[in-house]
Amino acid sequence: MPEVKGNITGLKPNQKKSLQRFFQRRLDRSSLISWELARQLTEISQEIGRQVGLLVDRKGIILQVFVGDSKSIMISELGRFRAGKSRFRGVRWLHTHLNSEPLTQDDLTDLALLRFDAVAAIEALPNGLPGNISAAWLEPAGKTPWHVEPSQPLANFQLDFYGLITALEQEFARQIDSQATGHQFRRAILVGVTVDRLEDLQRSMAELAELARSADIEVVETVTQKRPRLNPKFVVGSGKLTEIMITAMQKGAELIIFEGELSGSQMRAISELCELEVIDRTQLILDIFARRAGSRDGKLQVELAQMKYSLPRLVLKDDFMSRITGGIGAKGPGETKIEVLRRRVKDRIAKLEHELQELSRQRRMRRQKRTHSGAAIINLVGYTNAGKSTILRTLTGAEVLVENRMFATLDPTSRQLYLPSQRPAVLIDTVGFIQDLPQDLAKAFKATLEELNDADLLLHVVDLSNPEFSNQIMAVQQILEELALDDLPQLVVFNKIDKTAPEIVENTRQLWPEAVFVSALELRSLHPMLERIDQALAELEPQQPAPLLAGSLSARVES
């Protein structure tokens, strides 16, 4: 027989036996609670001066008995009672109140977060008899996420409980189905918290939504919150987390994505409370890279970044770590002890770093051959989804993936072309940059980006149609500075002018007179760019200084 949980210290043996006898009781499935069970509950509650609660399943079987203090009960050990996307947990929470109070806000929060079928508070009168009952259950739509029945004498309370819960679950399921897009995408809620300006957070959330789309994730809701300081356990406040949980249930979300980076303890705390998969922006980017990496070099670098990301998070439970550390080519750790797991991850990191060093040596040899051929080296750089791959394909006919999504290109692609002067050149497409690129990922891809060191010219491609293009220019320049590549000659290429308002194009021309304005889809618009490249390379012949052809990036953006 199960044991009584909670605050049982100081109880007499006969009181413990009375509590234990609850496990022998059984309810009719159509009743929320019977008069007999309520009386037994209020009698023992008044006798011990503590709240007593029961978890009852839909068959009427009492699964758990909890004892609290005079004002509240701590509910624990719900892991084995799992809820689906459109289902409740399958258990109701029945408990006593000793001070004639109705359901509290904490009771309603438990209803939402723990997804109970229903919660009910039964007043324990001084004579031990049950008084009024207050009950509530979740609703699929309405001004509030729950319906609260008015407090009334238990003797007057009438409810077909099983019929009600069955109908509510069917309504939740219909609501989720009606919102489905017809695709098999996972559904997610995006969450952002800031202690600074909400406007800055909104820009970051828009980019997070684009990242989610690139990972084939459907965003069903975006939640933001400004706080004086972040909650150390849940990041957001408890009220906001309740709102997120209710929204997830109403819209069938199975994933929560946080804009900021989460610690291992935060990720576990939120995941366990909400019973949803929880990831942060870094994990989302890593997942995208893991999907897109095609070359052996790219796969190894992504796995290295995943391993370094997971190493400080090895305090998590094993089944969760199986998902995080199961990088490309790696198997999940299963039930491995934490010490052994940590050593294995470190060994894997060391092996990956050694393999990447060897690949780096092979790349250096290939670059030397290109240099000896006399061809000019031109590297396409820029923010992700700026149109670099489209330029390469339009100019050279290269069969490269071109998609309107972030990080469509991860592996460098090089093609030869001849400039208008018949000068041979090698045009190289590189991985796109992004603001706040995860540190481990930036380090991993530094080896790939080391090819930029040998570039004669960088073509900094900018998506002029993006309202945030100025911030994106600065983000790219910052990464180039971190890679010690900011002194290389650059030509700024504003792309997608066909998708940009003419007045924006004209204003940008005034600010950037040395830049080139193109539509990567139209070969004719790229001819002026090729001529400028030819001119720039001529100016960079020996004895000539290496100018920054587009002028000072910082000064232009600030203007």
GUTIKOL-330941 format. One line per 10 residues: for each residue x, y, z of C-alpha. Coordinates in nm, 4 decimals. Each point is the difference from the previous one (the first is absolute). Example, Ala and Ser with C-alpha at 12.3 -4.5 7.8 and 13.67 -1.06 7.14 Angstrom:
1.2300:-0.4500:0.7800 | 0.1370:0.3440:-0.0660
This chain:
0.0000:0.0000:0.0000 | 0.1352:0.3511:-0.0790 | 0.1313:0.2190:0.2807 | -0.1495:0.3255:0.1218 | 0.2150:0.2928:-0.1165 | 0.0834:0.3366:0.1480 | -0.0103:0.1426:0.3522 | -0.0726:-0.3086:0.2107 | 0.2524:0.0738:0.2761 | -0.1642:0.0014:0.3424
-0.3127:-0.1885:-0.1037 | -0.1291:-0.2765:0.2254 | 0.0007:-0.3599:-0.1277 | -0.3802:-0.0109:-0.0179 | -0.0020:0.3266:-0.1999 | 0.2479:-0.1450:-0.2466 | -0.2211:-0.3098:-0.0316 | -0.3016:0.2212:-0.0716 | 0.1939:0.1696:-0.2774 | 0.1181:-0.3357:-0.1333
-0.3608:-0.1248:-0.0229 | -0.0702:0.2526:-0.2761 | 0.1785:-0.2329:-0.2403 | -0.2766:-0.2548:0.0570 | -0.2753:0.2413:-0.1076 | -0.1324:0.0291:-0.3539 | -0.2141:0.2658:-0.1673 | -0.2644:-0.0340:-0.2685 | 0.1632:0.1407:-0.3130 | -0.2896:0.2380:-0.0658
0.0428:0.1713:0.3406 | 0.2618:0.2622:0.0742 | -0.0156:-0.1006:0.3672 | -0.2563:-0.1884:0.2095 | -0.1454:0.1198:0.3296 | 0.1483:-0.3013:0.1822 | 0.3530:0.0603:-0.1311 | -0.0248:0.3726:0.0699 | -0.1102:-0.0671:0.3605 | 0.2891:-0.2398:0.0585
0.2333:0.2619:-0.1454 | -0.1265:0.2928:0.2097 | -0.0121:-0.2056:0.3205 | 0.3669:-0.0992:-0.0121 | 0.0983:0.3466:-0.1197 | -0.1649:0.1680:0.3005 | 0.1406:-0.2624:0.2370 | 0.3637:0.0555:-0.1051 | -0.0402:0.3739:-0.0743 | 0.1547:-0.0373:-0.3454
-0.1232:0.0088:-0.3561 | -0.0380:-0.3429:-0.1595 | -0.0124:-0.0610:-0.3740 | -0.0741:-0.2910:-0.2330 | 0.0999:-0.0753:-0.3584 | -0.2820:-0.2012:-0.1586 | 0.0059:-0.1486:-0.3498 | -0.2939:-0.0243:-0.2409 | -0.0893:-0.3490:0.1178 | -0.0509:0.1414:0.3476
0.3150:-0.1618:0.1429 | 0.1877:0.2047:0.2610 | 0.3618:0.0055:-0.1147 | 0.1697:0.2292:0.2520 | -0.0712:0.1532:0.3399 | 0.1786:0.3210:0.0956 | 0.0141:0.1804:0.3355 | 0.0925:0.3673:0.0294 | -0.0219:0.2610:0.2712 | -0.2970:0.2122:0.1051
0.0247:0.2254:-0.3077 | 0.1397:-0.1982:-0.2943 | 0.1208:-0.3336:-0.1406 | 0.3102:-0.0697:-0.2070 | -0.0856:-0.2302:-0.2915 | 0.2870:-0.2185:-0.1219 | 0.0832:-0.3107:-0.2004 | -0.2281:0.0518:-0.3000 | 0.2477:-0.1328:-0.2551 | -0.1895:-0.3225:-0.0673
-0.3245:0.1833:-0.0738 | 0.0784:0.1360:-0.3461 | -0.2227:0.2220:-0.2117 | -0.0169:0.0147:-0.3776 | -0.0195:0.3097:-0.2185 | -0.3787:0.0192:0.0133 | -0.0581:-0.2110:0.3110 | -0.0179:0.0833:0.3646 | 0.2066:-0.1939:0.2503 | -0.2769:-0.2487:0.0691
-0.0142:0.0707:0.3741 | -0.2006:0.2429:0.2127 | 0.1339:0.1805:0.3070 | -0.2352:-0.0018:0.3008 | 0.1111:0.1682:0.3233 | -0.1295:0.1645:0.3157 | 0.0059:0.3609:0.1152 | -0.0149:0.0679:0.3731 | -0.0811:0.3711:0.0003 | -0.3161:0.0126:-0.2136
0.1916:0.1451:-0.2957 | -0.0945:-0.0851:-0.3616 | 0.2526:-0.1071:-0.2643 | 0.3131:0.2122:0.0194 | 0.2115:0.1396:-0.2821 | 0.2557:-0.2696:0.0818 | -0.2704:-0.2635:-0.0528 | -0.0844:0.1433:-0.3415 | 0.3692:0.0226:-0.0911 | 0.0409:-0.3686:0.0894
-0.3046:-0.0783:-0.2161 | 0.1602:0.1682:-0.3014 | 0.3641:-0.0983:0.0419 | -0.0652:-0.3589:0.1065 | -0.2926:-0.0429:-0.2426 | -0.2285:-0.1688:0.2491 | -0.3412:-0.1165:-0.1192 | -0.1407:0.2205:0.2746 | 0.0837:0.1408:0.3421 | -0.2375:0.0227:0.2929
0.0276:0.1424:0.3495 | -0.2366:-0.1352:0.2668 | -0.0584:0.2110:0.3087 | 0.0731:-0.1938:0.3219 | -0.2473:0.1297:0.2615 | 0.1016:0.0082:0.3687 | -0.2241:-0.3044:0.0663 | 0.1852:-0.1960:-0.2678 | -0.2813:0.0036:-0.2544 | 0.0473:0.1247:-0.3559
-0.1305:0.3512:-0.0685 | 0.0198:0.1821:-0.3298 | 0.1844:-0.1309:-0.3058 | 0.1873:0.2129:-0.2540 | 0.0905:-0.1647:-0.3320 | 0.1728:0.1058:-0.3231 | 0.1118:-0.1487:-0.3295 | 0.1790:0.1237:-0.3123 | -0.1887:0.1264:-0.3015 | 0.1214:0.0090:-0.3629
-0.1154:0.3581:-0.0586 | -0.1214:0.2925:0.2055 | 0.1097:0.3168:0.1746 | 0.1750:-0.2100:0.2634 | 0.1636:-0.3411:-0.0544 | -0.2144:-0.1662:0.2640 | -0.3609:-0.0252:0.1105 | -0.0629:0.0401:0.3738 | -0.3267:-0.1292:0.1388 | -0.1530:0.2260:0.2682
0.0619:-0.1252:0.3519 | -0.3041:-0.1964:0.1220 | -0.0967:-0.2604:0.2610 | 0.1343:-0.3407:-0.0941 | -0.3495:-0.1482:0.0421 | -0.1235:0.2217:-0.2862 | 0.2922:-0.0663:-0.2336 | -0.1013:-0.1925:-0.3127 | 0.2402:-0.0795:-0.2871 | 0.0478:-0.2747:-0.2604
0.3768:0.0131:0.0426 | 0.1004:-0.2674:-0.2519 | -0.2277:0.1406:-0.2699 | 0.1349:0.3511:0.0603 | 0.3673:-0.0989:-0.0281 | -0.0607:-0.2120:-0.3102 | -0.1749:0.2918:-0.1722 | 0.2712:0.2479:0.1002 | 0.2772:-0.2211:-0.1356 | -0.1842:-0.0430:-0.3274
-0.0406:0.3772:-0.0262 | 0.3723:0.0571:0.0683 | 0.0850:-0.2570:-0.2686 | -0.2346:0.1649:-0.2515 | 0.1499:0.3390:0.0729 | 0.3529:-0.1298:-0.0607 | -0.1056:-0.1767:-0.3219 | -0.1687:0.3150:-0.1304 | 0.3231:0.1946:0.0503 | 0.2144:-0.2592:-0.1791
0.1575:0.1190:-0.3241 | -0.0047:-0.3377:-0.1709 | 0.3790:-0.0359:0.0311 | 0.1788:-0.2369:0.2313 | 0.1941:0.2796:0.1678 | 0.0596:0.0059:0.3709 | -0.1871:0.2778:0.1781 | 0.1813:0.2364:0.2328 | -0.0450:0.2998:0.2259 | 0.2772:0.2605:-0.0104
0.0876:0.1653:0.3309 | 0.2104:0.3106:0.0512 | 0.0848:0.1801:0.3237 | 0.1923:0.3231:0.0396 | 0.1086:0.2427:0.2678 | 0.0632:0.2679:-0.2627 | -0.2135:0.1450:-0.2794 | -0.2870:-0.2078:-0.1359 | 0.0638:0.1423:-0.3490 | 0.3412:-0.1679:-0.0115
-0.1536:-0.3261:0.1159 | -0.2661:0.0172:-0.2727 | 0.2724:0.0124:-0.2667 | 0.1703:-0.3026:0.1520 | -0.3317:-0.1867:0.0129 | -0.0627:0.0686:-0.3696 | 0.3363:-0.1577:-0.0804 | -0.0753:-0.2919:0.2326 | -0.3212:-0.0596:-0.1943 | 0.2023:-0.0129:-0.3234
0.2392:-0.2490:0.1582 | -0.2962:-0.2143:0.1044 | -0.1356:0.0087:-0.3544 | 0.3397:-0.1091:-0.1292 | -0.0209:-0.2982:0.2354 | -0.3464:-0.0922:-0.1373 | -0.1697:0.1049:0.3233 | -0.3402:0.1668:-0.0013 | -0.0212:0.2910:0.2439 | -0.3471:0.0068:0.1581
0.0635:0.2767:0.2535 | 0.2647:0.2542:0.0991 | 0.0207:0.1034:0.3648 | 0.2146:0.2860:0.1293 | 0.0505:0.1413:0.3463 | 0.1964:0.2869:0.1510 | 0.1209:-0.0584:0.3536 | 0.2208:0.1902:0.2441 | 0.2126:-0.3167:0.0135 | -0.0217:-0.3492:-0.1433
-0.1541:-0.2733:0.2093 | 0.3028:-0.2157:0.0954 | -0.1986:-0.3239:-0.0294 | -0.2552:0.0517:-0.2785 | 0.1314:0.3200:-0.1703 | -0.3600:0.1257:-0.0298 | -0.2327:0.0635:0.2928 | -0.2275:-0.2745:0.1316 | -0.3106:0.1759:-0.1339 | 0.1493:0.0258:-0.3479
0.1060:-0.3646:0.0105 | -0.3585:-0.0932:0.0847 | -0.1167:0.2005:-0.3007 | 0.2533:-0.1759:-0.2241 | -0.1084:-0.3421:0.1221 | -0.3682:0.0719:-0.0605 | 0.0744:0.1374:-0.3469 | 0.2046:-0.3108:-0.0815 | -0.2911:-0.2213:0.0929 | -0.2561:0.2089:-0.1890
0.2088:0.0185:-0.3182 | 0.1607:-0.3423:0.0057 | 0.3573:0.1227:0.0452 | 0.2584:-0.2620:0.0902 | 0.3080:0.2206:0.0130 | 0.1004:0.3215:0.1808 | 0.2892:0.1997:-0.1455 | 0.1640:0.2685:0.2146 | 0.1701:0.2936:-0.1670 | 0.2817:0.0165:0.2565
0.2379:-0.2776:0.0947 | -0.1210:-0.2241:0.2825 | 0.2129:-0.1681:0.2613 | -0.0336:-0.3728:0.0468 | -0.1953:0.0398:0.3243 | -0.2417:0.2517:-0.1571 | -0.0613:-0.2264:-0.2972 | -0.0738:-0.2939:0.2244 | -0.2234:0.1952:0.2406 | -0.2171:0.1447:-0.2779
-0.0172:-0.3298:-0.1898 | -0.1026:-0.1998:0.3062 | -0.2658:0.2496:0.1033 | -0.1534:0.0482:-0.3462 | 0.0648:-0.3559:-0.1218 | 0.0992:0.1420:-0.3375 | 0.3306:-0.0028:-0.1822 | 0.1914:0.3185:0.0824 | 0.2922:0.1359:-0.2035 | 0.1705:0.3350:-0.0353
0.1211:0.2021:-0.2981 | 0.3407:-0.1669:0.0055 | -0.1484:-0.3493:-0.0130 | -0.2310:0.1081:-0.2815 | 0.2935:0.1258:-0.2087 | 0.1936:-0.3181:0.0740 | -0.2971:-0.2072:-0.1155 | -0.0189:0.1977:-0.3249 | 0.3707:-0.0451:-0.0611 | -0.0261:-0.3720:0.0750
-0.2710:-0.0335:-0.2665 | 0.1803:0.2022:-0.2639 | 0.3607:-0.1094:0.0354 | 0.0877:-0.2088:-0.3068 | 0.3779:-0.0353:-0.0091 | 0.1982:-0.2058:0.2450 | 0.1706:0.3173:0.1152 | -0.3320:0.1703:0.0721 | -0.1439:-0.3014:0.1799 | 0.3032:-0.0282:0.2262
-0.0087:0.3699:0.0827 | -0.3691:-0.0123:0.0884 | 0.0499:-0.3055:0.2181 | 0.2898:0.1709:0.1748 | -0.2196:0.3012:0.0744 | -0.2775:-0.2270:0.1291 | 0.2404:-0.1829:0.2279 | 0.1425:0.3206:0.1438 | -0.3516:0.1345:0.0494 | -0.1120:-0.3139:0.1845
0.3059:-0.0425:0.2244 | -0.1004:0.2549:0.2689 | -0.3568:-0.1370:-0.0134 | 0.0854:-0.3545:0.1053 | -0.1855:0.0504:0.3278 | -0.3196:-0.0759:-0.1900 | -0.1801:-0.3293:0.0200 | 0.1109:-0.2690:-0.2412 | -0.2973:-0.0073:-0.2379 | 0.0308:0.3748:-0.0548
0.3737:-0.0218:-0.0593 | -0.0580:-0.2711:-0.2577 | -0.1672:0.2674:-0.2124 | 0.2519:0.2779:0.0638 | 0.3239:-0.1934:-0.0388 | -0.1145:-0.2254:-0.2820 | 0.1955:0.2008:-0.2569 | 0.0671:-0.1007:-0.3568 | 0.1684:-0.3369:0.0013 | -0.0419:-0.0356:0.3762
-0.2381:-0.2186:0.1959 | -0.1902:0.1117:0.3078 | 0.1517:-0.0955:0.3332 | -0.3058:-0.1876:0.1295 | 0.0445:-0.0971:0.3649 | 0.3736:0.0763:0.0155 | 0.1182:0.1386:0.3321 | 0.0685:0.3710:-0.0028 | 0.3743:-0.0310:0.0681 | 0.0505:-0.2515:-0.2783
-0.2131:0.2074:-0.2326 | 0.1986:0.3153:0.0667 | 0.3270:-0.1802:-0.0730 | -0.1374:-0.1454:-0.3216 | -0.1173:0.3398:-0.1177 | 0.3421:0.1503:0.0720 | 0.1683:-0.2853:-0.1866 | -0.2331:0.0533:-0.2948 | 0.0764:0.3735:-0.0008 | 0.3732:-0.0704:-0.0069
-0.0422:-0.2456:-0.2895 | -0.2137:0.2437:-0.1984 | 0.2498:0.2816:0.0489 | 0.2817:-0.2257:-0.1241 | -0.1978:-0.1000:-0.3119 | -0.0861:0.3629:-0.0724 | 0.3673:0.0979:0.0271 | 0.0821:-0.2564:-0.2666 | -0.2774:0.1301:-0.2244 | 0.1293:0.3524:0.0562
0.3436:-0.1105:-0.1208 | -0.1573:-0.1450:-0.3152 | -0.1858:0.3263:-0.0621 | 0.3244:0.1958:0.0283 | 0.1537:-0.2188:-0.2697 | -0.2980:0.0597:-0.2310 | 0.0211:0.3737:0.0604 | 0.3683:0.0014:-0.0869 | -0.0788:-0.1665:-0.3341 | -0.2634:0.2641:-0.0720
0.2458:0.2769:0.0884 | 0.2668:-0.1432:-0.2292 | -0.2504:-0.0111:-0.2868 | -0.0029:0.3800:-0.0022 | -0.3773:0.0269:0.0271 | -0.1403:0.2728:0.2232 | -0.1803:-0.1272:0.3090 | -0.3367:0.1677:0.0664 | -0.2041:-0.1007:0.3049 | -0.3697:0.0643:0.0427
-0.0758:0.0955:0.3602 | -0.3066:0.1437:0.1667 | -0.2943:-0.0573:0.2247 | -0.1866:-0.3257:-0.0412 | -0.2649:0.0027:-0.2764 | 0.1488:0.3120:-0.1619 | 0.0208:-0.1693:-0.3419 | 0.3634:-0.1120:-0.0220 | -0.0808:-0.3419:-0.1470 | -0.2348:0.1568:-0.2542
0.2810:0.2261:-0.1219 | 0.2322:-0.3000:-0.0353 | -0.2604:-0.2006:-0.1919 | -0.0974:0.2875:-0.2298 | 0.3625:0.0796:-0.0885 | 0.1382:-0.3519:-0.0349 | -0.2980:-0.2330:-0.0416 | 0.1090:-0.1889:0.3104 | -0.2532:-0.2570:0.1219 | -0.0181:0.1348:0.3540
-0.3004:0.0004:0.2285 | -0.1843:0.3310:-0.0112 | -0.2861:0.0427:0.2466 | -0.1707:0.2931:0.1666 | 0.1006:-0.1158:0.3443 | 0.2833:0.0520:0.2452 | 0.3145:-0.2139:-0.0255 | -0.0971:-0.1667:-0.3259 | 0.3763:-0.0131:-0.0710 | 0.2453:-0.1432:0.2503
0.2748:-0.1616:-0.2046 | 0.2295:0.2295:-0.2037 | -0.0482:-0.0236:-0.3767 | 0.2553:0.1359:-0.2507 | -0.0375:0.0562:-0.3743 | 0.2272:0.1554:-0.2596 | -0.1078:0.2913:-0.2181 | 0.1591:0.2609:-0.2267 | -0.0388:0.3678:0.0687 | -0.0663:0.2546:-0.2805
0.3785:0.0481:-0.0429 | 0.0307:-0.3796:-0.0452 | 0.1781:-0.0166:0.3353 | -0.0619:-0.3479:0.1496 | -0.1598:-0.0026:0.3457 | -0.1331:-0.2507:0.2503 | -0.3292:0.0973:0.1637 | -0.0585:-0.1691:0.3374 | -0.3329:-0.0158:0.1852 | 0.0251:-0.0245:0.3806
-0.2358:-0.0627:0.2914 | -0.2178:0.2967:0.0893 | 0.0577:0.1996:0.3163 | -0.2539:0.0817:0.2691 | -0.0135:0.2253:0.3031 | 0.1049:-0.1646:0.3253 | 0.1239:-0.3133:-0.1744 | 0.0459:-0.2683:0.2693 | 0.3600:0.0166:0.1193 | 0.0736:-0.3699:-0.0434
-0.1487:0.0053:-0.3478 | 0.2027:0.3069:-0.0955 | 0.3175:-0.1718:0.1180 | -0.0880:-0.3172:-0.1882 | -0.0563:0.1843:-0.3269 | 0.3052:0.2179:0.0412 | 0.1979:-0.2744:-0.1716 | -0.2309:0.0158:-0.3012 | 0.0139:0.3783:-0.0063 | 0.3789:-0.0014:0.0125
-0.0153:-0.0164:-0.3794 | -0.0991:0.3640:0.0145 | 0.3572:0.0815:0.1011 | 0.1146:-0.0766:-0.3539 | -0.2694:0.2106:-0.1661 | 0.1080:0.2806:-0.2288 | -0.3418:0.1582:0.0407 | -0.3082:-0.0492:0.2171 | -0.3413:0.0571:-0.1534 | -0.2142:0.1052:0.2965
-0.3534:-0.0852:-0.1152 | -0.2837:0.1858:0.1758 | -0.3744:-0.0664:-0.0241 | -0.1239:0.3541:-0.0602 | -0.3641:-0.1122:0.0254 | 0.0477:-0.0975:0.3641 | -0.0961:0.2873:0.2344 | 0.2848:-0.1029:0.2300 | 0.2700:0.0113:-0.2698 | 0.2012:0.2676:0.1862
0.0211:-0.2161:0.3116 | 0.0881:-0.2992:-0.2156 | 0.2882:0.1892:-0.1604 | 0.1366:0.0794:0.3442 | -0.0412:-0.3613:0.1140 | 0.1990:-0.1264:-0.3005 | 0.2697:0.2595:0.0544 | 0.0262:-0.0949:0.3663 | 0.0508:-0.3659:-0.0888 | 0.2652:0.0937:-0.2570
0.1772:0.2001:0.2693 | -0.0130:-0.2962:0.2385 | 0.1545:-0.2131:-0.2747 | 0.2652:0.2708:-0.0652 | -0.1290:0.0334:-0.3567 | -0.1304:0.3555:0.0159 | 0.3101:0.1413:-0.1714 | -0.0639:-0.1952:-0.3216 | -0.1281:0.2043:-0.2984 | -0.3773:-0.0030:-0.0236
-0.2604:0.0908:-0.2561 | -0.3487:0.0423:0.1442 | -0.2708:-0.1471:-0.2249 | -0.3585:0.0987:0.0807 | -0.2201:-0.2815:-0.1271 | -0.3748:-0.0449:-0.0573 | -0.0616:0.3495:-0.1354 | -0.2922:-0.1508:-0.1911 | -0.1697:-0.0598:0.3365 | 0.0877:0.3404:0.1462
-0.1880:0.3296:-0.0205 | 0.1690:0.2386:-0.2499 | 0.0386:0.2769:0.2577 | 0.1909:-0.2355:0.2316 | 0.2304:-0.0985:-0.2857 | 0.0631:0.3648:-0.0878 | 0.0636:0.1052:0.3610 | 0.2428:-0.2882:0.0450 | 0.1847:0.0975:-0.3208 | 0.0572:0.3445:0.1508
0.1474:-0.1518:0.3152 | 0.2021:-0.2693:-0.1793 | 0.1209:0.1504:-0.3319 | 0.2802:-0.2587:-0.0366 | -0.2360:-0.2978:0.0498 | -0.1647:-0.2036:-0.2772 | -0.3765:-0.0552:-0.0235 | -0.1217:-0.3229:-0.1596 | -0.2750:-0.2541:-0.0299 | 0.1719:-0.3380:0.0201
-0.2748:-0.1585:-0.2092 | 0.0810:0.2196:-0.3017 | 0.3326:-0.0617:-0.1729 | -0.0032:0.3429:-0.1664 | -0.0061:0.1785:0.3360 | 0.3142:-0.1921:0.1030 | 0.2123:0.1333:-0.2899 | 0.0782:0.3323:0.1799 | 0.1061:-0.2035:0.3034 | 0.2423:-0.2048:-0.2114
0.1475:0.3191:-0.1437 | 0.0485:0.1421:0.3496 | 0.1668:-0.3237:0.1075 | 0.2324:0.0218:-0.3011 | 0.0825:0.3607:0.0836 | 0.0598:-0.0794:0.3668 | 0.2366:-0.2865:-0.0777 | 0.1946:0.2233:-0.2387 | 0.0404:0.2572:0.2751 | 0.1263:-0.2713:0.2312
0.2950:-0.0925:-0.2191 | 0.3435:0.0144:0.1761 | 0.1084:0.3443:0.1243 | -0.3613:0.0979:0.0409 | -0.1673:0.0422:0.3406 | -0.2905:-0.2250:0.0934 | -0.2931:0.2366:0.0470 | -0.3328:-0.0757:0.1605 | -0.1905:0.0619:-0.3226 | -0.3377:0.0632:0.1545
0.1344:0.2443:0.2567 | -0.0335:-0.0175:0.3765 | -0.2803:-0.2421:0.0837 | -0.0564:0.1355:0.3484 | -0.0256:0.3575:-0.1209 | -0.2486:-0.0924:-0.2750 | -0.2306:-0.1931:0.2275 | -0.0005:0.2713:0.2644 | -0.0892:0.2539:-0.2678
